[in-house]
Amino acid sequence: MSPSQINLAERPFRNTRPVSRVTILLWVVGIALLGLNASRYWDYYSGTSDESLERLETVRLGITQETQKSRDLEARLAQLDLETQNLEVAFLNQMIAERAFSWSQLFDDLGQVQPRDVRLQRLTPRVTIHSGAGDAASDRVAIDIDGTARTDDAVLEFLDALFEHPSFHSPNLTRDVRRPQGVLFAMQVTYLPGAGE
């Protein structure tokens, strides 16, 4: 055996101080982390649980209020009589359309087609046919015309002139009665305001 391999000590020497120090240090760090974790756990279940309950109660109260508002709005909607209101709106729209009807335009257009031997006694526009397009040419008005003429030819001339004019559509002679003083007639025609311009 060589002299470098001979160990004369009773026990072999081992330097365990660095390992012991690291072990103690790790134990201290582990205990500190365990304490921190325990304090966080305690804070979470003691301090923030009250805040969480308050927030949860606030959210529940908000849901209850919104549900009540929704019920109130549904009750108000149920109280509205939409059919009656729709009828009222349709009636008011009809009245507005009748008020907006241009009599001067109608008289100008009739003046272009009325023969000399024809006298109009009554014009009755029924502003009920509305296309909704918004321009005047798309609005249609049914008109009942009562009048007198000296001869049958004057009535036919008036009817032909209505057919030819672009503002009048589908004239229909509904009645003609011959009298000694002339011919009484009635007709219906669809009027398109502004179509002749």
N, CA and C of each residue as an Amber inpcrd file, in Angstrom:
protein
   591
   0.8190000  -1.1440000   0.0000000   0.0000000   0.0000000   0.0000000
   0.8850000   1.2360000   0.0000000   0.4560000   2.1490000  -0.6880000
   1.2750000   3.3490000  -0.7980000   0.9520000   4.3140000   0.3360000
   1.8750000   5.2240000   0.7390000   1.6390000   6.1130000   1.8560000
   0.4740000   7.0770000   1.5980000   0.1190000   7.4090000   0.3960000
  -0.9780000   8.3460000   0.1480000  -2.3280000   7.6850000   0.3490000
  -2.3780000   6.4130000   0.3510000  -3.6550000   5.7290000   0.5040000
  -3.9030000   5.3370000   1.9500000  -3.0190000   5.5650000   2.8040000
  -3.1790000   5.1620000   4.1970000  -3.9030000   6.2680000   4.9220000
  -4.9490000   5.8880000   5.6840000  -5.7380000   6.8160000   6.4730000
  -5.4660000   6.4770000   7.9310000  -4.8390000   7.4050000   8.6550000
  -4.4640000   7.1230000  10.0280000  -5.5330000   7.5890000  11.0070000
  -6.5820000   8.2800000  10.5810000  -7.6140000   8.7590000  11.4910000
  -8.5690000   7.6410000  11.8260000  -9.1810000   7.7950000  12.9960000
 -10.1520000   6.7730000  13.3980000 -11.3370000   6.7700000  12.4480000
 -11.8290000   7.9670000  12.2000000 -12.9610000   8.1010000  11.2660000
 -12.5110000   8.9220000  10.0840000 -13.0010000   8.6300000   8.9780000
 -12.6280000   9.4470000   7.8430000 -13.2490000  10.8520000   7.9760000
 -12.5690000  11.9040000   7.5620000 -13.0420000  13.2800000   7.6850000
 -13.9840000  13.6170000   6.5290000 -15.1600000  14.1480000   6.9250000
 -16.1170000  14.6170000   5.9110000 -16.5160000  16.0210000   6.3050000
 -16.5030000  16.9240000   5.3830000 -16.8900000  18.3050000   5.6590000
 -18.3920000  18.4330000   5.3430000 -19.2220000  18.3690000   6.3840000
 -20.6790000  18.4350000   6.2120000 -21.2380000  19.8110000   6.5130000
 -20.4160000  20.7660000   6.8080000 -20.9000000  22.0990000   7.1530000
 -21.6450000  22.7790000   5.9940000 -21.1620000  22.7620000   4.7630000
 -21.9310000  23.4210000   3.7120000 -23.2900000  22.7620000   3.4870000
 -23.3590000  21.4620000   3.5640000 -24.6270000  20.7650000   3.3730000
 -25.5760000  21.1050000   4.5070000 -25.0790000  21.1600000   5.7230000
 -25.9220000  21.4980000   6.8800000 -26.4430000  22.9220000   6.7580000
 -25.5800000  23.8280000   6.3510000 -25.9910000  25.2160000   6.2210000
 -27.0730000  25.3690000   5.1430000 -26.8950000  24.7000000   4.0180000
 -27.9020000  24.7720000   2.9400000 -29.2120000  24.1510000   3.4110000
 -29.1350000  23.0620000   4.1660000 -30.3380000  22.4070000   4.6670000
 -31.0760000  23.3270000   5.6280000 -30.3320000  23.9490000   6.5330000
 -30.9730000  24.8730000   7.4830000 -31.5850000  26.0510000   6.7340000
 -30.8530000  26.5650000   5.7790000 -31.3770000  27.6800000   4.9900000
 -32.6590000  27.2850000   4.2520000 -32.6890000  26.0960000   3.6700000
 -33.8920000  25.6400000   2.9700000 -35.0510000  25.4490000   3.9320000
 -34.7650000  24.9410000   5.1240000 -35.8290000  24.7950000   6.1130000
 -36.3860000  26.1730000   6.5150000 -35.5320000  27.1230000   6.6990000
 -35.9860000  28.4770000   7.0740000 -36.8390000  29.0720000   5.9570000
 -36.3630000  28.9350000   4.7230000 -37.1360000  29.4640000   3.5830000
 -38.4630000  28.7390000   3.4680000 -38.4830000  27.4180000   3.6470000
 -39.7240000  26.6500000   3.5680000 -40.7160000  27.0560000   4.6410000
 -40.2060000  27.2750000   5.8900000 -41.1060000  27.6940000   6.9760000
 -41.6420000  29.0950000   6.6990000 -40.8020000  29.9890000   6.1600000
 -41.2550000  31.3440000   5.8360000 -42.3300000  31.3060000   4.7560000
 -42.1200000  30.4950000   3.7360000 -43.1270000  30.3740000   2.6730000
 -44.4200000  29.7580000   3.1900000 -44.2750000  28.7740000   4.0820000
 -45.4680000  28.1690000   4.6800000 -46.2440000  29.1860000   5.4920000
 -45.5330000  30.0330000   6.2480000 -46.2030000  31.0890000   7.0180000
 -46.8830000  32.1040000   6.1180000 -46.1860000  32.4890000   5.0360000
 -46.7890000  33.4320000   4.0890000 -48.0310000  32.8410000   3.4480000
 -47.9560000  31.5880000   3.0540000 -49.1000000  30.9090000   2.4460000
 -50.2610000  30.8270000   3.4310000 -49.9430000  30.5270000   4.6960000
 -51.0040000  30.4450000   5.7150000 -51.6420000  31.8080000   5.9330000
 -50.8410000  32.8950000   5.9350000 -51.4310000  34.2290000   6.1280000
 -52.2920000  34.6240000   4.9310000 -51.8520000  34.2970000   3.7170000
 -52.6630000  34.5770000   2.5310000 -53.9770000  33.7970000   2.5620000
 -53.8890000  32.5450000   2.9500000 -55.0770000  31.7060000   3.0650000
 -56.0510000  32.3030000   4.0680000 -55.5190000  32.7310000   5.1960000
 -56.3570000  33.3380000   6.2430000 -56.9730000  34.6490000   5.7520000
 -56.1990000  35.4820000   5.0540000 -56.7180000  36.7350000   4.5190000
 -57.8200000  36.4890000   3.4880000 -57.6170000  35.4810000   2.6610000
 -58.6040000  35.1940000   1.6240000 -59.9410000  34.7920000   2.2290000
 -59.9210000  33.8930000   3.2070000 -61.1750000  33.4040000   3.7770000
 -61.7460000  34.2870000   4.8580000 -60.9790000  35.1930000   5.4140000
 -61.5440000  36.0550000   6.4520000 -61.8680000  37.4380000   5.9050000
 -60.8930000  38.1130000   5.3170000 -61.1090000  39.4980000   4.9000000
 -61.8680000  39.6290000   3.5960000 -61.4980000  38.8900000   2.5680000
 -62.1160000  39.0720000   1.2610000 -63.4450000  38.3550000   1.1310000
 -63.7460000  37.4500000   1.9870000 -65.0320000  36.7710000   1.8630000
 -66.1760000  37.7290000   2.1500000 -65.9630000  38.6820000   3.0780000
 -66.9960000  39.6880000   3.3330000 -67.2010000  40.5720000   2.0980000
 -66.0860000  40.9580000   1.4720000 -66.2030000  41.7680000   0.2570000
 -66.8830000  40.9780000  -0.8590000 -66.5320000  39.7160000  -0.9750000
 -67.1560000  38.8850000  -2.0110000 -68.6420000  38.7470000  -1.7750000
 -69.0160000  38.5640000  -0.5190000 -70.4510000  38.4580000  -0.2060000
 -71.1660000  39.7700000  -0.5130000 -70.5150000  40.8860000  -0.2170000
 -71.1330000  42.1770000  -0.5220000 -71.2930000  42.3540000  -2.0290000
 -70.2530000  41.9960000  -2.7740000 -70.3520000  42.0900000  -4.2330000
 -71.4360000  41.1750000  -4.7760000 -71.4860000  39.9650000  -4.2630000
 -72.5050000  39.0120000  -4.6990000 -73.9050000  39.5290000  -4.3870000
 -74.0530000  40.1320000  -3.2160000 -75.3640000  40.6810000  -2.8370000
 -75.7280000  41.8580000  -3.7460000 -74.7380000  42.6690000  -4.1020000
 -74.9790000  43.7960000  -5.0100000 -75.4220000  43.2990000  -6.3860000
 -74.7500000  42.2550000  -6.8710000 -75.1210000  41.6910000  -8.1770000
 -76.5200000  41.1050000  -8.1300000 -76.8400000  40.3970000  -7.0490000
 -78.1960000  39.8310000  -6.9240000 -79.2480000  40.9230000  -6.8690000
 -78.9570000  41.9980000  -6.1420000 -79.8940000  43.1160000  -6.0600000
 -80.0820000  43.7510000  -7.4340000 -78.9750000  43.9060000  -8.1980000
 -79.0730000  44.4560000  -9.5560000 -79.9110000  43.5740000 -10.4670000
 -79.7330000  42.2500000 -10.3650000 -80.5250000  41.3220000 -11.1760000
 -82.0000000  41.4410000 -10.8190000 -82.2970000  41.5400000  -9.5360000
 -83.6860000  41.6770000  -9.0980000 -84.2990000  42.9620000  -9.6390000
 -83.5390000  44.0650000  -9.5750000 -84.0570000  45.3420000 -10.0790000
 -84.2970000  45.2870000 -11.5860000 -83.3620000  44.7170000 -12.3240000
 -83.5320000  44.6290000 -13.7740000 -84.6990000  43.7210000 -14.1570000
 -84.8750000  42.6440000 -13.3970000 -86.0180000  41.7550000 -13.6420000
 -87.3250000  42.4920000 -13.3950000 -87.3640000  43.3000000 -12.3290000
 -88.5730000  44.0690000 -12.0290000 -88.8370000  45.1080000 -13.1190000
 -87.7810000  45.7660000 -13.6000000 -87.9540000  46.7320000 -14.6850000
 -88.4990000  46.0450000 -15.9330000 -87.9750000  44.8630000 -16.2310000
 -88.4480000  44.1120000 -17.3920000 -89.9260000  43.7570000 -17.2430000
 -90.3200000  43.3390000 -16.0530000 -91.7440000  43.0130000 -15.8230000
 -92.6150000  44.2490000 -15.9610000 -92.1370000  45.3940000 -15.4370000
 -92.9110000  46.6340000 -15.5570000 -93.0820000  47.0300000 -17.0190000
 -92.0090000  46.9030000 -17.8000000 -92.1150000  47.2550000 -19.2170000
 -93.0420000  46.3040000 -19.9620000 -93.0010000  45.0200000 -19.6150000
 -93.9170000  44.0700000 -20.2480000 -95.3610000  44.3860000 -19.8790000
 -95.5860000  44.7940000 -18.6250000 -96.9480000  45.1600000 -18.2100000
 -97.4220000  46.4030000 -18.9570000 -96.5420000  47.3970000 -19.1170000
 -96.9190000  48.5960000 -19.8610000 -97.2030000  48.2780000 -21.3200000
 -96.3840000  47.3900000 -21.8960000 -96.6030000  46.9950000 -23.2900000
 -97.9230000  46.2480000 -23.4420000 -98.2590000  45.4210000 -22.4520000
 -99.5200000  44.6830000 -22.5170000-100.7140000  45.6260000 -22.4080000
-100.5450000  46.7540000 -21.7090000-101.6470000  47.7070000 -21.5550000
-101.8880000  48.5130000 -22.8340000-100.8720000  48.6180000 -23.6750000
-101.0400000  49.3830000 -24.9100000-101.9450000  48.6190000 -25.8700000
-102.8890000  49.3160000 -26.4250000-103.7810000  48.7120000 -27.4090000
-103.2350000  49.0760000 -28.7920000-102.3330000  48.2270000 -29.2800000
-101.6370000  48.5420000 -30.5190000-102.5710000  48.5430000 -31.7260000
-103.5760000  47.6970000 -31.7190000-104.5090000  47.6790000 -32.8520000
-105.2460000  49.0020000 -32.9720000-105.7300000  49.5130000 -31.8410000
-106.4340000  50.7950000 -31.8550000-105.4940000  51.9100000 -32.2690000
-104.2690000  51.8770000 -31.7480000-103.3070000  52.9170000 -32.1210000
-102.9610000  52.8400000 -33.6050000-102.8400000  51.6350000 -34.1440000
-102.5740000  51.4960000 -35.5760000-103.7240000  52.0420000 -36.4040000
-104.9610000  51.7920000 -35.9650000-106.1200000  52.3480000 -36.6730000
-106.1200000  53.8710000 -36.6030000-105.7800000  54.4240000 -35.4370000
-105.7260000  55.8740000 -35.2980000-104.6410000  56.4640000 -36.1950000
-103.4920000  55.8050000 -36.2500000-102.4060000  56.2950000 -37.1050000
-102.8200000  56.2250000 -38.5720000-103.4730000  55.1430000 -38.9740000
-103.9270000  55.0300000 -40.3620000-104.9440000  56.1280000 -40.6790000
-105.8590000  56.4000000 -39.7370000-106.8400000  57.4590000 -39.9420000
-106.1530000  58.8220000 -40.0650000-105.1830000  59.0910000 -39.1760000
-104.4800000  60.3720000 -39.2370000-103.6670000  60.4960000 -40.5280000
-103.0510000  59.4080000 -40.9660000-102.3220000  59.4470000 -42.2340000
-103.2700000  59.7250000 -43.3960000-104.4790000  59.1520000 -43.3240000
-105.4870000  59.4060000 -44.3520000-105.8760000  60.8890000 -44.3600000
-106.0660000  61.4400000 -43.1640000-106.4370000  62.8540000 -43.0790000
-105.3140000  63.7570000 -43.5980000-104.0810000  63.4080000 -43.2700000
-102.9440000  64.1920000 -43.7510000-102.8610000  64.1190000 -45.2690000
-103.0720000  62.9200000 -45.8130000-103.0220000  62.7680000 -47.2740000
-104.1260000  63.5800000 -47.9410000-105.3120000  63.6090000 -47.3240000
-106.4000000  64.4030000 -47.8950000-106.1000000  65.8940000 -47.8080000
-105.4800000  66.3180000 -46.7050000-105.1340000  67.7350000 -46.5620000
-104.0330000  68.1380000 -47.5440000-103.1260000  67.2170000 -47.8010000
-102.0050000  67.5260000 -48.6810000-102.3860000  67.4070000 -50.1580000
-103.6100000  66.9580000 -50.4340000-104.0440000  66.7940000 -51.8190000
-104.0860000  68.1560000 -52.5140000-103.4930000  68.2460000 -53.6910000
-103.3960000  69.5070000 -54.4190000-104.6090000  69.6640000 -55.3370000
-105.5800000  70.4470000 -54.8720000-106.7620000  70.7130000 -55.6870000
-106.3980000  71.5470000 -56.9130000-105.4980000  72.4810000 -56.7650000
-105.1490000  73.3300000 -57.9090000-104.5100000  72.4890000 -59.0190000
-103.6830000  71.5150000 -58.6500000-103.0920000  70.6280000 -59.6590000
-104.1840000  69.8220000 -60.3640000-105.1700000  69.3260000 -59.5940000
-106.2780000  68.5710000 -60.1860000-107.0840000  69.4500000 -61.1440000
-107.3900000  70.6910000 -60.7270000-108.1600000  71.5800000 -61.5860000
-107.3770000  71.9340000 -62.8520000-106.0740000  72.1210000 -62.7230000
-105.2650000  72.3980000 -63.9200000-105.3070000  71.2260000 -64.8910000
-105.1510000  69.9890000 -64.3340000-105.1690000  68.8180000 -65.2040000
-106.5530000  68.5970000 -65.8260000-107.6120000  68.8160000 -65.0500000
-108.9680000  68.6750000 -65.6020000-109.2470000  69.7550000 -66.6490000
-108.6950000  70.9380000 -66.4350000-108.8740000  72.0210000 -67.4050000
-108.2720000  71.6750000 -68.7590000-107.2380000  70.8240000 -68.7680000
-106.6170000  70.4300000 -70.0290000-107.4630000  69.4150000 -70.8010000
-108.3230000  68.6600000 -70.0890000-109.0610000  67.5880000 -70.7610000
-110.5580000  67.8700000 -70.8820000-111.0620000  68.8430000 -70.1800000
-112.5090000  69.0760000 -70.1690000-112.9580000  69.7950000 -71.4390000
-113.8730000  69.1690000 -72.1900000-114.4020000  69.8380000 -73.4000000
-115.3030000  71.0150000 -73.0240000-115.5620000  71.8500000 -74.0240000
-116.3550000  73.0570000 -73.8030000-117.8060000  72.7340000 -73.4260000
-118.3510000  71.6520000 -73.9230000-119.7600000  71.3300000 -73.6820000
-119.9680000  70.4840000 -72.4290000-118.9540000  70.3170000 -71.6070000
-119.0660000  69.4990000 -70.3820000-118.9240000  70.4130000 -69.1760000
-119.8320000  70.2440000 -68.2110000-119.7820000  70.9780000 -66.9380000
-119.6760000  69.9560000 -65.8150000-118.6770000  70.1490000 -64.9570000
-118.4970000  69.2460000 -63.8080000-119.2820000  69.7940000 -62.6310000
-120.0890000  68.9380000 -62.0340000-120.9070000  69.3670000 -60.9000000
-120.3020000  68.9460000 -59.5590000-119.6290000  67.8010000 -59.5450000
-119.0750000  67.3330000 -58.2760000-117.8360000  66.4880000 -58.5360000
-116.7760000  66.7400000 -57.7390000-115.5510000  65.9410000 -57.7420000
-115.3530000  65.3960000 -56.3320000-115.1610000  64.1010000 -56.2290000
-114.9580000  63.4860000 -54.9260000-113.6720000  62.6540000 -54.9540000
-112.5680000  63.2340000 -54.4790000-111.3290000  62.4360000 -54.4310000
-111.3210000  61.5220000 -53.2080000-110.8360000  60.3240000 -53.4000000
-110.6540000  59.3700000 -52.2840000-109.1660000  59.0470000 -52.2260000
-108.4830000  59.7020000 -51.3200000-107.0340000  59.5380000 -51.2150000
-106.7730000  58.2910000 -50.3800000-106.9270000  57.1470000 -50.9960000
-106.7420000  55.8980000 -50.2570000-105.6600000  55.0250000 -50.8560000
-105.3420000  55.2240000 -52.1080000-104.3530000  54.3690000 -52.7620000
-103.0230000  55.0790000 -52.6500000-102.1070000  54.5540000 -51.8150000
-100.8160000  55.1980000 -51.6070000 -99.7360000  54.1460000 -51.7140000
 -98.7720000  54.3940000 -52.5850000 -97.7260000  53.4000000 -52.8120000
 -96.6330000  53.4640000 -51.7810000 -96.4630000  54.6180000 -51.1130000
 -95.4130000  54.7470000 -50.1160000 -94.0630000  55.0900000 -50.7000000
 -93.9760000  55.3320000 -52.0030000 -92.6810000  55.6390000 -52.6050000
 -92.2100000  57.0350000 -52.2660000 -93.1330000  57.9230000 -51.9180000
 -92.7370000  59.2310000 -51.4400000 -92.7990000  60.3370000 -52.4720000
 -92.7630000  60.0640000 -53.7450000 -92.8430000  61.1250000 -54.7280000
 -94.2840000  61.2660000 -55.2010000 -94.5990000  62.4400000 -55.7440000
 -95.9870000  62.7500000 -56.0850000 -96.5170000  61.8650000 -57.2030000
 -95.6640000  61.4380000 -58.1230000 -96.1330000  60.6380000 -59.2470000
 -96.5600000  59.2500000 -58.8300000 -96.1010000  58.7990000 -57.6800000
 -96.4580000  57.4480000 -57.2630000 -97.7350000  57.4190000 -56.4300000
 -98.2660000  58.5920000 -56.0100000 -99.5040000  58.6390000 -55.2470000
-100.6800000  58.5690000 -56.2130000-101.6180000  57.6910000 -55.8880000
-102.7850000  57.5390000 -56.7430000-104.0200000  57.9440000 -55.9470000
-104.9350000  58.6270000 -56.6300000-106.1580000  59.1120000 -55.9960000
-107.3330000  58.6750000 -56.8530000-108.2950000  57.9860000 -56.2370000
-109.5160000  57.6150000 -56.9640000-110.4630000  58.8100000 -56.9140000
-111.0000000  59.1820000 -58.0650000-111.8750000  60.3610000 -58.1470000
-113.2040000  59.9530000 -58.7740000-114.2940000  60.3540000 -58.1090000
-115.6450000  60.2180000 -58.6630000-116.0200000  61.5680000 -59.2590000
-116.4770000  61.5460000 -60.4890000-116.8370000  62.7750000 -61.2020000
-118.3070000  62.6930000 -61.5950000-119.0770000  63.7100000 -61.2160000
-120.4630000  63.8660000 -61.6640000-120.5180000  65.1500000 -62.4900000
-121.2370000  65.0790000 -63.6340000-121.3230000  66.2700000 -64.4730000
-122.4550000  66.1810000 -65.4660000-122.5440000  67.2290000 -66.2470000
-123.5410000  67.2810000 -67.3170000-122.8320000  67.6330000 -68.6180000
-123.4260000  67.1960000 -69.7110000-122.8920000  67.5170000 -71.0390000
-124.0670000  67.8230000 -71.9540000-123.8140000  68.6190000 -72.9860000
-124.8910000  68.9650000 -73.9140000-125.2720000  67.7890000 -74.7890000
-124.2500000  66.9840000 -75.1490000-124.5250000  65.8550000 -76.0460000
-123.7560000  64.6240000 -75.5770000-124.1280000  63.4630000 -76.1620000
-123.3840000  62.2380000 -75.8950000-121.9530000  62.3370000 -76.4060000
-121.7790000  63.0170000 -77.5240000-120.4370000  63.1590000 -78.0860000
-119.5140000  63.9270000 -77.1380000-120.0340000  64.9090000 -76.4210000
-119.2100000  65.6770000 -75.4760000-118.7350000  64.7680000 -74.3380000
-119.6010000  63.8530000 -73.8780000-119.2060000  62.9070000 -72.8310000
-118.0980000  61.9930000 -73.3500000-118.2710000  61.4800000 -74.5730000
-117.2600000  60.5970000 -75.1490000-115.9380000  61.3370000 -75.4000000
-116.0400000  62.6010000 -75.8110000-114.8360000  63.4030000 -76.0120000
-114.0910000  63.5940000 -74.6890000-114.8360000  63.8440000 -73.6070000
-114.2410000  63.9900000 -72.2800000-113.5870000  62.6820000 -71.8420000
-114.2590000  61.5620000 -72.0850000-113.7180000  60.2500000 -71.7270000
-112.4340000  59.9570000 -72.5050000-112.4360000  60.2560000 -73.8110000
-111.2300000  60.0420000 -74.6220000-110.0760000  60.9230000 -74.1470000
-110.3700000  62.1620000 -73.7840000-109.3150000  63.0720000 -73.3100000
-108.7160000  62.5710000 -71.9920000-109.5640000  61.9930000 -71.1410000
-109.0440000  61.4250000 -69.8840000-108.1150000  60.2410000 -70.1710000
-108.4880000  59.4100000 -71.1530000-107.6340000  58.2760000 -71.5240000
-106.2700000  58.7500000 -72.0380000-106.2500000  59.8390000 -72.7860000
-105.0170000  60.3070000 -73.4140000-104.0980000  61.0520000 -72.4500000
-104.6490000  61.6580000 -71.4290000-103.8280000  62.4650000 -70.5160000
-103.0450000  61.5530000 -69.5630000-101.7390000  61.8130000 -69.3640000
-100.9360000  60.9250000 -68.5150000-101.2910000  60.9810000 -67.0240000
-101.9900000  62.0260000 -66.5820000-102.3450000  62.1210000 -65.1540000
-103.5810000  61.3160000 -64.8000000-104.3200000  60.8470000 -65.7790000
-105.5510000  60.0960000 -65.5170000-105.3900000  58.6780000 -66.0340000
-105.8840000  57.7540000 -65.2580000-105.6930000  56.3330000 -65.5970000
-107.0160000  55.6010000 -65.4340000-107.3530000  54.7870000 -66.3880000
-108.5330000  53.9080000 -66.3710000-109.8370000  54.6390000 -66.0720000
-110.2120000  55.6320000 -66.8660000-111.5280000  56.2540000 -66.6400000
-112.6500000  55.2710000 -66.9770000-113.7130000  55.3280000 -66.1850000
-114.8190000  54.3820000 -66.3500000-116.1370000  55.1490000 -66.2240000
-116.9110000  55.1580000 -67.2910000-118.2220000  55.8080000 -67.2700000
-119.1950000  54.8720000 -66.5670000-119.6820000  55.2860000 -65.3920000
-120.5480000  54.4120000 -64.6010000-122.0280000  54.6960000 -64.8250000
-122.3620000  55.9030000 -65.2980000-123.7860000  56.2240000 -65.4870000
-123.8990000  57.3720000 -66.4770000-124.8820000  57.2720000 -67.3710000
-125.2430000  58.4110000 -68.2290000-126.7500000  58.3740000 -68.4730000
-127.3690000  59.5030000 -68.2110000-128.8230000  59.6160000 -68.3280000
-129.1160000  60.7930000 -69.2620000-129.9290000  60.5070000 -70.3150000
-130.2730000  61.5680000 -71.2580000-131.5020000  62.3100000 -70.7580000
-131.3760000  63.6200000 -70.7220000-132.4610000  64.5100000 -70.3230000
-132.6670000  65.5430000 -71.4320000-133.7810000  66.2220000 -71.4160000
-133.9940000  67.2400000 -72.4640000-132.9410000  68.3430000 -72.4240000
-132.4510000  68.6910000 -71.2440000-131.4620000  69.7690000 -71.1570000
-130.0250000  69.2730000 -71.3770000-129.7980000  67.9350000 -71.5260000
-128.4670000  67.4070000 -71.7680000-128.3170000  66.0080000 -71.2030000
-127.0840000  65.6020000 -70.9720000-126.7600000  64.2620000 -70.4830000
-126.1480000  64.3940000 -69.0950000-126.7560000  63.7060000 -68.1420000
-126.1540000  63.6010000 -66.8040000-125.2550000  62.3700000 -66.8050000
-124.0260000  62.5110000 -66.3050000-123.1230000  61.3560000 -66.3020000
-122.3540000  61.2900000 -64.9740000-121.8660000  60.0840000 -64.7180000
-120.9910000  59.8550000 -63.5650000-119.8650000  58.9440000 -64.0410000
-118.6640000  59.2070000 -63.5660000-117.5270000  58.3610000 -63.9430000
-116.5250000  58.2890000 -62.7980000-115.7070000  57.2880000 -62.8880000
-114.6250000  57.1090000 -61.9310000-113.3140000  57.0760000 -62.7030000
-112.2900000  57.6760000 -62.1170000-110.9820000  57.7170000 -62.7650000
-109.9080000  57.7140000 -61.6700000-108.7730000  57.1300000 -61.9990000
-107.6320000  57.1670000 -61.0820000-106.7440000  58.3180000 -61.5100000
-106.4250000  59.1780000 -60.5390000-105.6450000  60.3740000 -60.8110000
-104.2400000  60.2080000 -60.2610000-103.2440000  60.5310000 -61.0720000
-101.8480000  60.4650000 -60.6680000-101.3040000  61.8930000 -60.6500000
-101.2620000  62.5340000 -59.4940000-100.8180000  63.9220000 -59.4380000
 -99.3980000  64.0830000 -59.9530000 -99.2020000  65.0480000 -60.7970000
 -97.8750000  65.3720000 -61.3010000 -97.3990000  64.4890000 -62.4410000
 -98.2000000  63.5300000 -62.8900000 -97.7430000  62.6510000 -63.9750000
 -97.7290000  63.3670000 -65.3090000 -98.5110000  64.4280000 -65.4520000
 -98.5970000  65.1410000 -66.7240000 -97.5160000  66.1820000 -66.8830000
 -96.6670000  66.3970000 -65.8750000 -95.6250000  67.4310000 -65.9600000
 -94.4100000  66.9380000 -66.6980000
